[in-house]
Amino acid sequence: MPYSVKPQRIRDPLHNLIEFGTDQFEQTLWRVIQTQPFQRLRRIKQLGFSELVFPGATHTRFAHSIGVFHTARQLMKVIERHTGSNFRLHQAHVALAASLVHDVGHGMFSHSFDEVGKKLGLPMAAHEEVSEALIRDGEIAEAFGELGGGFASDVADVLNRREPGNLYDSVVSSQFDADRLDYMQRDRLMTGVQSSGIDVIWLMANLEIGSVRISADDETSGTVDTLVLSPKAFRAAENYVLSLFQLYPNVYLHKTTRAAEKVFSCMMVRIFELVRGGHKGKIGLPKYHPICRFVEDPSRLDNALALDDSVFWGALPMMVEASDPLVSYCAIRLWARRLPKCIDIRRHFDEKDPLKPGMTDADRQSRDARLRLTCKKNRRQGRGIRENAKAGSITNPCG
């Protein structure tokens, strides 16, 4: 019997049924999903350490990436409807492919690993660099090769620009792009927060094409066509913006999540110090562990790809037994969820040195200066905790 191509379907908690059709383009994207780099996204949480706060926030970059493609396809249909015979199929395909693979280079715990890379100056810890390398060369590039020799490079170029170069790029990167539309809805659903809901159906129904100015340093450098919302969707657009802002304090910058990120960052920096200083044996891991291999040569792409959330969580029990006090301390903190508490230093000292009736303006200014100095001094002492932990003077929080 001749081989027959079948549509492929995925059930998604947000979008319900996501289907990949039988045409060459969507079948190629389905093959991209089957590649090892894309499947790796199943082992990277979308929200990093947020599951320590929101138990349901276990969704992955894999699910998000497919959701972004589904949303991008909906936005592209809007463009096709408005452009008619002027619709550019190749540019549309490039943008849709970019929407699928835009996060393929993320490291363990997503943006938390990016921050470690910035502190240590590691290119292969920056997800944009890894994504570009994966798209231009390797399994993903081979899969894209079925759509033409330069297709993979075109996809990488769209992501590398990081801002829309044309109408089709705006589906991937703009103020109202498929990435944002998916993560706003998905993160709200999976964390269970009741605020930040958006009226997606009404927003989609009122999309138009318009030209907006491109500005840099208060100077206009031209215009670019992009998707814009009609006046009918003004209130829905206003709610969209407010909902995005609400997600940051409520979810992304939650104090407990930030505490876990800080512990993780401190731990990874210390591991780099030890391994590069010839003290690999102090971190509690076998010498060929993926974390050790990455630290020894972070410039290698395969070393970066060997890291994911499951590798780190699996290594934690071993690092709890590390002979280095700081590595052990941080590992215990994360393993047992005994995270540092957030305090408002200024409020703390305000209460100790309250305003008193009858104080003159000079007295108030003197008090404010004294409080600023005290807060600054205590922040410096807080940074000294790391040195104390190295010396072994911090008590085991699980002991």
C-alpha positions in Angstrom: 0.0 0.0 0.0 1.3 3.5 -0.8 2.2 5.6 2.2 -0.5 8.2 3.1 0.2 11.3 5.1 -2.2 11.8 8.0 -2.9 15.0 9.9 -1.3 15.0 13.3 -3.2 16.3 16.4 -2.3 17.4 19.9 -4.7 17.9 22.7 -3.8 21.1 24.6 -5.2 22.3 27.9 -5.5 25.9 26.6 -6.3 25.6 22.9 -7.9 22.2 23.0 -7.2 20.6 19.6 -4.1 21.7 17.7 -3.8 20.1 14.3 -0.9 19.8 11.8 -2.2 19.4 8.3 -1.1 17.1 5.4 0.6 19.7 3.3 4.4 19.7 3.0 4.9 22.8 5.3 3.0 21.5 8.3 4.3 18.0 7.9 7.8 19.5 8.0 7.0 21.3 11.2 5.7 18.1 12.7 9.1 16.5 11.9 10.8 19.4 13.6 8.8 18.7 16.7 10.2 15.1 16.6 13.8 16.3 16.7 15.8 15.7 19.8 16.4 19.5 20.5 12.6 20.2 20.4 11.7 17.1 22.5 14.2 18.4 25.1 11.7 21.2 25.8 9.5 18.7 27.5 12.0 18.7 30.3 12.1 22.5 30.8 9.4 24.2 32.7 7.9 27.3 31.2 8.0 29.2 34.5 11.2 27.8 36.0 10.8 27.7 39.8 7.2 29.0 39.9 5.9 25.6 40.7 7.3 26.1 44.2 4.6 28.7 44.6 1.9 27.5 42.2 1.8 23.7 42.2 0.0 23.6 38.8 2.7 25.6 37.0 4.4 22.5 35.7 3.7 23.3 32.0 6.7 23.1 29.7 8.4 25.1 27.0 7.3 22.2 24.7 3.6 22.9 25.2 4.1 26.6 25.1 6.0 26.4 21.8 3.3 24.4 20.1 0.6 26.8 21.5 2.6 29.8 20.1 2.6 28.1 16.6 -1.2 27.5 16.9 -1.8 31.2 17.8 0.6 32.4 15.1 -1.4 30.5 12.5 -4.6 32.2 13.7 -2.9 35.6 13.4 -1.5 34.7 9.9 -5.1 34.0 8.7 -6.0 37.5 9.7 -3.1 38.8 7.6 -4.1 36.6 4.7 -7.7 37.9 4.9 -6.6 41.5 4.8 -3.9 41.2 2.2 -5.8 38.9 -0.3 -3.8 38.3 -3.5 -0.8 40.2 -2.0 -0.3 37.6 0.7 3.3 36.4 0.7 3.3 32.7 1.4 7.1 32.2 1.9 7.3 35.0 4.5 4.3 33.6 6.2 5.8 30.1 6.4 9.1 31.5 7.7 7.3 33.4 10.5 5.2 30.4 11.4 8.2 28.2 11.6 10.0 30.8 13.8 7.0 30.9 16.1 7.4 27.1 16.6 11.1 27.1 17.4 11.5 30.5 19.1 12.3 28.9 22.5 14.2 25.8 21.4 17.4 27.1 23.0 16.2 27.6 26.5 18.3 26.2 29.3 17.3 24.6 32.5 14.8 26.7 34.5 14.4 29.0 31.4 15.2 32.6 32.2 16.9 31.7 35.5 19.7 30.1 33.5 20.0 33.1 31.3 20.7 35.2 34.4 23.5 32.8 35.4 24.9 33.1 31.9 24.9 36.9 32.1 26.8 36.9 35.4 29.4 34.5 34.1 29.5 35.7 30.5 28.5 32.4 28.9 27.1 32.6 25.3 25.7 29.1 25.4 23.6 30.0 28.5 21.8 32.6 26.5 18.7 31.0 24.9 18.8 33.3 21.9 22.3 32.2 21.0 21.5 28.5 21.4 18.3 28.8 19.5 20.1 30.4 16.5 22.8 27.7 16.5 20.2 24.9 16.6 18.1 26.4 13.8 21.1 27.0 11.5 22.7 23.7 11.9 21.7 20.2 13.1 18.5 18.2 13.2 16.2 21.2 13.0 18.1 22.7 10.1 17.9 19.3 8.3 14.2 19.1 8.8 13.7 22.7 7.5 15.8 21.7 4.5 12.8 20.1 2.9 11.4 23.6 2.5 14.4 25.0 0.6 18.2 25.4 1.2 17.9 28.8 2.8 14.7 28.3 4.8 16.5 27.5 8.1 18.6 30.6 7.8 15.6 32.7 7.1 13.9 31.4 10.2 17.0 32.1 12.3 17.2 35.7 10.9 13.6 36.4 12.0 14.4 35.4 15.5 17.8 37.2 15.5 16.2 40.5 14.6 14.1 40.4 17.8 11.8 43.1 16.4 9.5 43.0 13.4 11.1 43.7 10.0 7.8 43.3 8.1 4.2 42.5 8.6 4.7 38.8 8.9 7.5 39.1 11.5 5.1 41.0 13.7 3.3 37.7 14.4 6.5 36.4 16.1 7.8 39.6 17.7 5.7 42.7 18.5 3.5 44.2 21.3 0.7 41.8 20.3 2.5 38.6 19.1 1.7 34.9 19.3 4.3 34.3 22.1 2.7 36.8 24.4 -0.9 35.8 23.6 -0.1 32.2 24.5 2.0 32.6 27.6 -0.4 35.2 29.1 -3.3 32.7 28.8 -1.3 29.5 29.6 0.5 30.9 32.6 -2.8 32.2 34.1 -4.5 28.9 33.5 -1.7 26.8 35.0 -0.9 28.9 38.0 -4.6 29.4 38.8 -4.5 33.1 39.2 -7.9 34.7 38.7 -6.7 38.1 37.5 -5.1 38.8 34.1 -7.8 37.3 31.9 -8.0 38.7 28.4 -10.8 38.6 25.7 -8.8 36.8 23.0 -11.8 36.1 20.7 -12.8 39.8 20.6 -9.2 41.0 20.2 -8.6 38.6 17.3 -11.9 39.6 15.7 -10.9 43.3 15.7 -7.4 43.0 14.2 -6.4 45.2 11.3 -3.2 46.0 9.4 -1.6 49.4 10.1 1.7 51.2 9.8 3.5 52.2 13.0 6.6 54.4 13.4 10.0 52.8 14.2 11.8 55.0 16.8 15.2 54.9 18.3 16.5 57.5 20.7 13.5 59.7 20.1 14.2 59.7 16.3 11.9 58.1 13.8 13.7 55.8 11.4 10.7 54.8 9.3 7.5 52.8 9.5 6.6 49.1 9.5 3.3 47.4 8.8 2.0 45.4 11.7 -1.2 44.1 13.2 -3.2 46.8 15.1 -6.4 46.8 17.0 -9.5 48.7 15.8 -11.2 51.3 18.0 -13.9 48.7 18.8 -11.4 46.7 20.8 -10.2 49.7 22.8 -11.4 48.4 26.2 -10.2 44.8 25.5 -6.8 46.2 24.5 -6.6 48.3 27.6 -7.4 45.2 29.7 -4.8 43.2 27.7 -2.1 45.7 28.7 -3.2 45.8 32.4 -3.4 42.0 32.5 0.2 41.7 31.3 1.4 44.1 34.0 -0.6 42.2 36.7 1.1 38.9 35.7 4.5 40.2 36.7 4.0 41.0 40.4 1.5 38.2 40.8 3.4 35.4 39.0 6.7 36.2 37.3 8.2 38.3 40.1 6.6 36.5 43.1 9.0 36.8 46.0 9.3 33.1 46.6 10.1 32.4 43.0 12.7 35.1 43.1 14.2 33.6 46.2 14.6 30.3 44.5 16.1 31.9 41.5 18.6 33.7 43.7 19.6 30.5 45.5 20.0 28.7 42.1 22.1 31.5 40.7 24.3 31.7 43.8 24.8 27.9 43.7 25.6 27.8 40.0 28.2 30.6 40.3 29.8 28.8 43.2 30.0 25.5 41.2 31.7 27.4 38.4 34.2 28.8 40.9 35.0 25.4 42.3 35.3 23.5 39.1 37.4 26.1 37.4 39.6 26.4 40.5 40.4 22.6 40.4 38.0 21.7 43.2 35.4 19.6 41.3 35.3 17.0 44.0 33.8 19.5 46.4 30.5 19.9 44.6 29.3 16.3 45.2 28.8 15.3 41.6 30.5 12.6 39.5 33.2 14.2 37.3 31.4 13.3 34.1 28.0 14.7 35.2 26.4 16.9 32.6 26.7 20.0 34.9 30.4 19.3 35.3 30.9 18.9 31.6 29.1 22.2 30.9 31.1 24.1 33.5 34.4 22.7 32.1 33.4 23.7 28.5 30.4 26.0 28.3 31.1 27.0 24.7 30.1 23.5 23.4 26.5 23.3 22.2 26.1 19.7 23.1 27.1 20.4 26.7 24.4 23.1 26.9 21.8 20.8 25.5 22.6 18.1 28.0 21.2 20.3 30.8 17.5 20.5 31.6 15.4 20.8 34.8 15.3 17.0 35.4 19.1 16.8 35.2 19.4 19.5 37.9 16.7 18.1 40.2 18.3 14.7 39.9 21.7 16.1 40.9 20.4 18.0 44.0 20.5 15.0 46.4 24.1 14.5 45.5 24.9 18.2 45.9 23.2 18.2 49.4 26.2 16.0 50.4 28.8 18.4 48.8 31.8 19.2 51.0 31.6 22.8 50.0 29.4 24.6 52.5 27.8 27.0 50.1 26.9 24.3 47.5 25.4 22.1 50.2 23.6 25.0 51.8 21.9 26.1 48.5 21.1 22.5 47.5 19.3 21.9 50.8 17.4 25.2 50.5 16.0 24.1 47.1 15.6 20.4 47.8 13.5 21.1 51.0 12.0 24.4 49.8 13.5 26.2 52.7 13.9 29.5 50.8 15.1 32.9 52.1 12.4 35.2 53.3 11.7 38.6 51.7 11.7 41.6 54.1 11.3 45.3 53.5 14.4 46.7 55.1 13.2 50.3 55.1 9.9 49.4 56.8 11.8 47.3 59.4 14.0 50.3 60.4 11.2 52.7 60.1 9.4 50.9 62.9 12.5 50.9 65.0 13.1 54.6 64.6 9.5 56.1 64.1 8.6 59.7 63.4 7.9 61.5 66.6 5.5 64.4 67.3 7.1 67.8 67.2 10.1 66.8 65.0 11.5 69.7 63.0 12.3 69.5 59.2 15.9 69.2 60.1 15.2 66.3 62.5 13.2 64.5 59.7 16.0 65.0 57.2 18.6 63.7 59.7 16.4 60.7 60.4 15.9 59.9 56.6 19.7 60.2 56.1 20.3 57.9 59.0 17.8 55.3 57.7 19.3 55.4 54.2 22.7 54.7 55.6 21.4 51.9 57.8 19.6 50.2 54.9 22.7 50.5 52.7 24.9 49.0 55.5 22.5 46.0 55.9 22.4 45.3 52.2 26.2 45.0 52.3 25.9 42.6 55.2 23.3 40.6 53.2 25.9 40.1 50.5 28.3 38.9 53.1 26.0 35.8 53.7 27.6 34.1 50.7 31.1 34.5 52.2 29.8 33.1 55.6 28.3 30.1 53.8 31.6 29.4 52.1 33.3 29.4 55.5 30.7 26.9 56.8 29.2 29.3 59.4 25.6 29.1 58.2 23.4 26.5 60.0 21.8 23.7 57.9 18.2 24.8 57.5 17.1 21.2 57.5 19.1 20.2 60.5 
